């Protein structure tokens, strides 16, 4: 059980930190979109690209976490299902940030 708690805390921190980074990059892209679109759209596009790169990191972390979760024979089925659900919600949050970055990129291209 102790291994489950250590594993959970470590992965939660990784997921949460990536999600926070992702949201900050989307916000920075939005801020540059609003403030500097006419002057320098490349800066807003760069922030949108960084946000998309963070989403790719989140996908990799999700796959690694699921693999480790199911590889550990000490994990109970109930624990595994709870963690899988948590990972799914975190990944969906990252996907929403990715969609926001896509919308910002579309606005820049169309401007």
OpenMM code with the backbone's topology and positions (N, CA, C; nanometers):
from openmm import Vec3, app, unit

residues = "UNK UNK UNK UNK UNK UNK UNK UNK UNK UNK UNK UNK UNK UNK UNK UNK UNK UNK UNK UNK UNK UNK UNK UNK UNK UNK UNK UNK UNK UNK UNK UNK UNK UNK UNK UNK UNK UNK UNK UNK UNK UNK UNK UNK UNK UNK UNK UNK UNK UNK UNK UNK UNK UNK UNK UNK UNK UNK UNK UNK UNK UNK UNK UNK UNK UNK UNK UNK UNK UNK UNK UNK UNK UNK UNK UNK UNK UNK UNK UNK UNK UNK UNK UNK UNK UNK UNK UNK UNK UNK UNK UNK UNK UNK UNK UNK UNK UNK UNK UNK UNK UNK UNK UNK UNK UNK UNK UNK UNK UNK UNK".split()
positions = [
    Vec3(0.0822, -0.1196, 0.0000),
    Vec3(0.0000, 0.0000, 0.0000),
    Vec3(0.0860, 0.1251, 0.0000),
    Vec3(0.1991, 0.1195, 0.0692),
    Vec3(0.2879, 0.2359, 0.0736),
    Vec3(0.3386, 0.2715, -0.0658),
    Vec3(0.3709, 0.1704, -0.1462),
    Vec3(0.4166, 0.1951, -0.2831),
    Vec3(0.3092, 0.2644, -0.3651),
    Vec3(0.1840, 0.2287, -0.3416),
    Vec3(0.0748, 0.2921, -0.4141),
    Vec3(0.0694, 0.4414, -0.3836),
    Vec3(0.0858, 0.4774, -0.2567),
    Vec3(0.0782, 0.6186, -0.2191),
    Vec3(0.1950, 0.6978, -0.2779),
    Vec3(0.3154, 0.6421, -0.2730),
    Vec3(0.4308, 0.7118, -0.3296),
    Vec3(0.4149, 0.7278, -0.4795),
    Vec3(0.3722, 0.6212, -0.5461),
    Vec3(0.3513, 0.6253, -0.6903),
    Vec3(0.2465, 0.7300, -0.7259),
    Vec3(0.1385, 0.7326, -0.6501),
    Vec3(0.0295, 0.8251, -0.6774),
    Vec3(0.0744, 0.9698, -0.6615),
    Vec3(0.1423, 1.0006, -0.5534),
    Vec3(0.1864, 1.1385, -0.5306),
    Vec3(0.2814, 1.1855, -0.6407),
    Vec3(0.3768, 1.1024, -0.6766),
    Vec3(0.4748, 1.1400, -0.7775),
    Vec3(0.4070, 1.1671, -0.9120),
    Vec3(0.3182, 1.0792, -0.9534),
    Vec3(0.2510, 1.0957, -1.0826),
    Vec3(0.1556, 1.2141, -1.0798),
    Vec3(0.0862, 1.2354, -0.9661),
    Vec3(-0.0044, 1.3496, -0.9570),
    Vec3(0.0714, 1.4800, -0.9744),
    Vec3(0.1862, 1.4898, -0.9112),
    Vec3(0.2663, 1.6117, -0.9226),
    Vec3(0.3083, 1.6335, -1.0673),
    Vec3(0.3520, 1.5276, -1.1348),
    Vec3(0.3911, 1.5396, -1.2750),
    Vec3(0.2742, 1.5861, -1.3607),
    Vec3(0.1596, 1.5211, -1.3442),
    Vec3(0.0417, 1.5577, -1.4219),
    Vec3(-0.0015, 1.7005, -1.3921),
    Vec3(-0.0101, 1.7343, -1.2646),
    Vec3(-0.0573, 1.8671, -1.2279),
    Vec3(0.0376, 1.9744, -1.2782),
    Vec3(0.1665, 1.9520, -1.2659),
    Vec3(0.2633, 2.0513, -1.3125),
    Vec3(0.2544, 2.0703, -1.4632),
    Vec3(0.2421, 1.9604, -1.5378),
    Vec3(0.2271, 1.9723, -1.6826),
    Vec3(0.0980, 2.0446, -1.7189),
    Vec3(-0.0091, 2.0153, -1.6469),
    Vec3(-0.1362, 2.0810, -1.6759),
    Vec3(-0.1295, 2.2303, -1.6461),
    Vec3(-0.0640, 2.2666, -1.5377),
    Vec3(-0.0458, 2.4082, -1.5049),
    Vec3(0.0391, 2.4766, -1.6114),
    Vec3(0.1483, 2.4123, -1.6529),
    Vec3(0.2326, 2.4683, -1.7588),
    Vec3(0.1529, 2.4868, -1.8874),
    Vec3(0.0716, 2.3878, -1.9183),
    Vec3(-0.0091, 2.3916, -2.0397),
    Vec3(-0.1052, 2.5109, -2.0363),
    Vec3(-0.1745, 2.5264, -1.9265),
    Vec3(-0.2702, 2.6369, -1.9130),
    Vec3(-0.1993, 2.7722, -1.9197),
    Vec3(-0.0813, 2.7827, -1.8592),
    Vec3(-0.0068, 2.9082, -1.8645),
    Vec3(0.0354, 2.9414, -2.0070),
    Vec3(0.0763, 2.8420, -2.0828),
    Vec3(0.1173, 2.8678, -2.2209),
    Vec3(-0.0009, 2.9089, -2.3079),
    Vec3(-0.1156, 2.8487, -2.2846),
    Vec3(-0.2361, 2.8896, -2.3574),
    Vec3(-0.2717, 3.0332, -2.3205),
    Vec3(-0.2626, 3.0666, -2.1930),
    Vec3(-0.2918, 3.2030, -2.1499),
    Vec3(-0.1946, 3.3023, -2.2128),
    Vec3(-0.0661, 3.2689, -2.2170),
    Vec3(0.0325, 3.3576, -2.2782),
    Vec3(0.0028, 3.3776, -2.4264),
    Vec3(-0.0364, 3.2701, -2.4941),
    Vec3(-0.0721, 3.2823, -2.6360),
    Vec3(-0.1925, 3.3742, -2.6523),
    Vec3(-0.2916, 3.3582, -2.5663),
    Vec3(-0.4104, 3.4433, -2.5712),
    Vec3(-0.3738, 3.5886, -2.5442),
    Vec3(-0.2898, 3.6098, -2.4436),
    Vec3(-0.2495, 3.7466, -2.4078),
    Vec3(-0.1785, 3.8145, -2.5248),
    Vec3(-0.0868, 3.7431, -2.5882),
    Vec3(-0.0177, 3.8013, -2.7030),
    Vec3(-0.1116, 3.8176, -2.8211),
    Vec3(-0.2079, 3.7279, -2.8341),
    Vec3(-0.3063, 3.7399, -2.9413),
    Vec3(-0.3849, 3.8685, -2.9260),
    Vec3(-0.4301, 3.8956, -2.8057),
    Vec3(-0.5113, 4.0145, -2.7802),
    Vec3(-0.4277, 4.1420, -2.7895),
    Vec3(-0.3089, 4.1414, -2.7308),
    Vec3(-0.2292, 4.2633, -2.7195),
    Vec3(-0.1460, 4.2958, -2.8435),
    Vec3(-0.0934, 4.1934, -2.9090),
    Vec3(0.0084, 4.2196, -3.0115),
    Vec3(-0.0191, 4.1542, -3.1461),
    Vec3(-0.1396, 4.1149, -3.1729),
    Vec3(-0.1673, 4.0422, -3.2964),
    Vec3(-0.1252, 4.1196, -3.4202),
    Vec3(-0.1581, 4.2465, -3.4250),
    Vec3(-0.1247, 4.3246, -3.5429),
    Vec3(0.0249, 4.3519, -3.5535),
    Vec3(0.0907, 4.3702, -3.4386),
    Vec3(0.2329, 4.4031, -3.4389),
    Vec3(0.3209, 4.2810, -3.4620),
    Vec3(0.2934, 4.1723, -3.3895),
    Vec3(0.3819, 4.0568, -3.3963),
    Vec3(0.3039, 3.9276, -3.3717),
    Vec3(0.2370, 3.8754, -3.4738),
    Vec3(0.1586, 3.7529, -3.4546),
    Vec3(0.2458, 3.6292, -3.4317),
    Vec3(0.3722, 3.6352, -3.4692),
    Vec3(0.4610, 3.5195, -3.4527),
    Vec3(0.4805, 3.4833, -3.3050),
    Vec3(0.4772, 3.5838, -3.2180),
    Vec3(0.4955, 3.5572, -3.0749),
    Vec3(0.3761, 3.4768, -3.0218),
    Vec3(0.2558, 3.5165, -3.0574),
    Vec3(0.1369, 3.4425, -3.0135),
    Vec3(0.1379, 3.3015, -3.0713),
    Vec3(0.1798, 3.2869, -3.1960),
    Vec3(0.1860, 3.1542, -3.2578),
    Vec3(0.2886, 3.0665, -3.1869),
    Vec3(0.4002, 3.1246, -3.1478),
    Vec3(0.5034, 3.0490, -3.0758),
    Vec3(0.4504, 2.9969, -2.9419),
    Vec3(0.3757, 3.0800, -2.8708),
    Vec3(0.3174, 3.0350, -2.7438),
    Vec3(0.2141, 2.9245, -2.7676),
    Vec3(0.1379, 2.9346, -2.8745),
    Vec3(0.0407, 2.8295, -2.9062),
    Vec3(0.1131, 2.6985, -2.9388),
    Vec3(0.2235, 2.7063, -3.0098),
    Vec3(0.3019, 2.5861, -3.0414),
    Vec3(0.3591, 2.5233, -2.9150),
    Vec3(0.4039, 2.6064, -2.8220),
    Vec3(0.4562, 2.5547, -2.6951),
    Vec3(0.3460, 2.4835, -2.6166),
    Vec3(0.2261, 2.5393, -2.6203),
    Vec3(0.1140, 2.4757, -2.5506),
    Vec3(0.0841, 2.3395, -2.6121),
    Vec3(0.0902, 2.3307, -2.7437),
    Vec3(0.0668, 2.2030, -2.8099),
    Vec3(0.1758, 2.1021, -2.7758),
    Vec3(0.2999, 2.1483, -2.7625),
    Vec3(0.4094, 2.0588, -2.7257),
    Vec3(0.3893, 2.0041, -2.5840),
    Vec3(0.3366, 2.0868, -2.4954),
    Vec3(0.3098, 2.0419, -2.3586),
    Vec3(0.2021, 1.9345, -2.3585),
    Vec3(0.1041, 1.9468, -2.4460),
    Vec3(-0.0009, 1.8448, -2.4547),
    Vec3(0.0590, 1.7120, -2.4997),
    Vec3(0.1567, 1.7158, -2.5883),
    Vec3(0.2242, 1.5932, -2.6305),
    Vec3(0.2983, 1.5292, -2.5131),
    Vec3(0.3612, 1.6109, -2.4293),
    Vec3(0.4278, 1.5580, -2.3102),
    Vec3(0.3269, 1.4933, -2.2161),
    Vec3(0.2098, 1.5542, -2.2052),
    Vec3(0.1055, 1.4993, -2.1193),
    Vec3(0.0595, 1.3633, -2.1713),
    Vec3(0.0487, 1.3475, -2.3015),
    Vec3(0.0096, 1.2182, -2.3586),
    Vec3(0.1130, 1.1109, -2.3267),
    Vec3(0.2402, 1.1461, -2.3387),
    Vec3(0.3471, 1.0506, -2.3078),
    Vec3(0.3417, 1.0114, -2.1600),
    Vec3(0.3252, 1.1096, -2.0726),
    Vec3(0.3171, 1.0824, -1.9292),
    Vec3(0.1965, 0.9950, -1.8977),
    Vec3(0.0856, 1.0187, -1.9647),
    Vec3(-0.0342, 0.9389, -1.9437),
    Vec3(-0.0087, 0.7927, -1.9795),
    Vec3(0.0521, 0.7682, -2.0943),
    Vec3(0.0793, 0.6310, -2.1364),
    Vec3(0.1779, 0.5612, -2.0429),
    Vec3(0.2816, 0.6344, -2.0027),
    Vec3(0.3793, 0.5766, -1.9093),
    Vec3(0.3138, 0.5448, -1.7750),
    Vec3(0.2290, 0.6342, -1.7280),
    Vec3(0.1624, 0.6145, -1.5992),
    Vec3(0.0700, 0.4940, -1.6021),
    Vec3(-0.0043, 0.4803, -1.7106),
    Vec3(-0.0937, 0.3652, -1.7222),
    Vec3(-0.0145, 0.2349, -1.7279),
    Vec3(0.0958, 0.2359, -1.8012),
    Vec3(0.1788, 0.1159, -1.8096),
    Vec3(0.2323, 0.0770, -1.6722),
    Vec3(0.2815, 0.1752, -1.5981),
    Vec3(0.3334, 0.1469, -1.4636),
    Vec3(0.2224, 0.1030, -1.3694),
    Vec3(0.1072, 0.1622, -1.3846),
    Vec3(-0.0055, 0.1283, -1.2990),
    Vec3(-0.0436, -0.0184, -1.3151),
    Vec3(-0.0526, -0.0651, -1.4383),
    Vec3(-0.0954, -0.2018, -1.4627),
    Vec3(0.0186, -0.3029, -1.4496),
    Vec3(0.1427, -0.2578, -1.4536),
    Vec3(0.2568, -0.3482, -1.4355),
    Vec3(0.2825, -0.3835, -1.2901),
    Vec3(0.2433, -0.2977, -1.1986),
    Vec3(0.2691, -0.3210, -1.0567),
    Vec3(0.1688, -0.4229, -1.0028),
    Vec3(0.2185, -0.5404, -0.9633),
    Vec3(0.1302, -0.6481, -0.9172),
    Vec3(0.0720, -0.6196, -0.7792),
    Vec3(0.1284, -0.5251, -0.7054),
    Vec3(0.0787, -0.4923, -0.5719),
    Vec3(-0.0466, -0.4041, -0.5763),
    Vec3(-0.0745, -0.3428, -0.6889),
    Vec3(-0.1913, -0.2559, -0.6995),
    Vec3(-0.3196, -0.3386, -0.6995),
    Vec3(-0.4149, -0.2942, -0.6205),
    Vec3(-0.5443, -0.3616, -0.6180),
    Vec3(-0.6270, -0.3156, -0.7381),
    Vec3(-0.7222, -0.3966, -0.7822),
    Vec3(-0.8059, -0.3555, -0.8947),
    Vec3(-0.8798, -0.2236, -0.8684),
    Vec3(-0.9271, -0.2045, -0.7458),
    Vec3(-0.9983, -0.0801, -0.7138),
    Vec3(-0.9050, 0.0400, -0.7269),
    Vec3(-0.7839, 0.0278, -0.6770),
    Vec3(-0.6863, 0.1366, -0.6882),
    Vec3(-0.6551, 0.1659, -0.8346),
    Vec3(-0.6375, 0.0583, -0.9120),
    Vec3(-0.6043, 0.0769, -1.0537),
    Vec3(-0.7162, 0.1495, -1.1277),
    Vec3(-0.8405, 0.1151, -1.0975),
    Vec3(-0.9525, 0.1805, -1.1649),
    Vec3(-0.9632, 0.3277, -1.1243),
    Vec3(-0.9396, 0.3566, -0.9960),
    Vec3(-0.9439, 0.4957, -0.9504),
    Vec3(-0.8358, 0.5785, -1.0186),
    Vec3(-0.7156, 0.5243, -1.0237),
    Vec3(-0.6051, 0.5984, -1.0842),
    Vec3(-0.6263, 0.6162, -1.2343),
    Vec3(-0.6769, 0.5123, -1.2992),
    Vec3(-0.7022, 0.5224, -1.4435),
    Vec3(-0.8035, 0.6323, -1.4715),
    Vec3(-0.9040, 0.6423, -1.3870),
    Vec3(-1.0056, 0.7472, -1.4027),
    Vec3(-0.9454, 0.8853, -1.3796),
    Vec3(-0.8599, 0.8966, -1.2789),
    Vec3(-0.7924, 1.0230, -1.2526),
    Vec3(-0.7064, 1.0634, -1.3724),
    Vec3(-0.6295, 0.9689, -1.4250),
    Vec3(-0.5448, 0.9978, -1.5417),
    Vec3(-0.6306, 1.0399, -1.6610),
    Vec3(-0.7446, 0.9752, -1.6766),
    Vec3(-0.8326, 1.0088, -1.7892),
    Vec3(-0.8824, 1.1531, -1.7787),
    Vec3(-0.9198, 1.1950, -1.6589),
    Vec3(-0.9672, 1.3324, -1.6406),
    Vec3(-0.8554, 1.4342, -1.6625),
    Vec3(-0.7368, 1.4026, -1.6155),
    Vec3(-0.6239, 1.4933, -1.6373),
    Vec3(-0.5907, 1.5040, -1.7861),
    Vec3(-0.5971, 1.3915, -1.8555),
    Vec3(-0.5689, 1.3943, -1.9994),
    Vec3(-0.6758, 1.4737, -2.0742),
    Vec3(-0.8007, 1.4594, -2.0338),
    Vec3(-0.9069, 1.5367, -2.0979),
    Vec3(-0.8876, 1.6865, -2.0751),
    Vec3(-0.8397, 1.7229, -1.9570),
    Vec3(-0.8107, 1.8639, -1.9293),
    Vec3(-0.7006, 1.9151, -2.0213),
    Vec3(-0.5984, 1.8341, -2.0397),
    Vec3(-0.4903, 1.8725, -2.1304),
    Vec3(-0.5415, 1.8836, -2.2736),
    Vec3(-0.6320, 1.7957, -2.3126),
    Vec3(-0.6888, 1.8026, -2.4479),
    Vec3(-0.7684, 1.9313, -2.4674),
    Vec3(-0.8354, 1.9783, -2.3633),
    Vec3(-0.9098, 2.1049, -2.3738),
    Vec3(-0.8133, 2.2218, -2.3939),
    Vec3(-0.7011, 2.2182, -2.3237),
    Vec3(-0.5993, 2.3229, -2.3442),
    Vec3(-0.5449, 2.3166, -2.4865),
    Vec3(-0.5275, 2.1965, -2.5382),
    Vec3(-0.4799, 2.1804, -2.6751),
    Vec3(-0.5813, 2.2383, -2.7741),
    Vec3(-0.7086, 2.2150, -2.7488),
    Vec3(-0.8121, 2.2723, -2.8353),
    Vec3(-0.8081, 2.4250, -2.8314),
    Vec3(-0.7847, 2.4815, -2.7138),
    Vec3(-0.7738, 2.6270, -2.7027),
    Vec3(-0.6544, 2.6780, -2.7825),
    Vec3(-0.5427, 2.6071, -2.7754),
    Vec3(-0.4242, 2.6459, -2.8535),
    Vec3(-0.4535, 2.6372, -3.0028),
    Vec3(-0.5291, 2.5365, -3.0442),
    Vec3(-0.5667, 2.5244, -3.1856),
    Vec3(-0.6530, 2.6423, -3.2301),
    Vec3(-0.7451, 2.6832, -3.1462),
    Vec3(-0.8314, 2.7960, -3.1802),
    Vec3(-0.7493, 2.9240, -3.1921),
    Vec3(-0.6569, 2.9438, -3.1010),
    Vec3(-0.5701, 3.0622, -3.1073),
    Vec3(-0.4887, 3.0590, -3.2358),
    Vec3(-0.4346, 2.9427, -3.2695),
    Vec3(-0.3572, 2.9306, -3.3940),
    Vec3(-0.4442, 2.9622, -3.5156),
    Vec3(-0.5671, 2.9132, -3.5162),
    Vec3(-0.6577, 2.9420, -3.6280),
    Vec3(-0.6857, 3.0911, -3.6400),
    Vec3(-0.7042, 3.1581, -3.5283),
    Vec3(-0.7305, 3.3015, -3.5311),
    Vec3(-0.6105, 3.3760, -3.5885),
    Vec3(-0.4911, 3.3347, -3.5483),
    Vec3(-0.3692, 3.4005, -3.5984),
    Vec3(-0.3564, 3.3818, -3.7492),
    Vec3(-0.3804, 3.2600, -3.7952),
    Vec3(-0.3680, 3.2302, -3.9389),
    Vec3(-0.4701, 3.3102, -4.0191),
    Vec3(-0.5904, 3.3237, -3.9673),
    Vec3(-0.6962, 3.3932, -4.0394),
    Vec3(-0.6842, 3.5460, -4.0318),
    Vec3(-0.5994, 3.5953, -3.9442),
    Vec3(-0.5869, 3.7406, -3.9293),
    Vec3(-0.4911, 3.7998, -4.0289),
] * unit.nanometer
topology = app.Topology()
chain = topology.addChain("A")
for resn in residues:
    res = topology.addResidue(resn, chain)
    for name in ("N", "CA", "C"):
        topology.addAtom(name, app.Element.getBySymbol(name[0]), res)
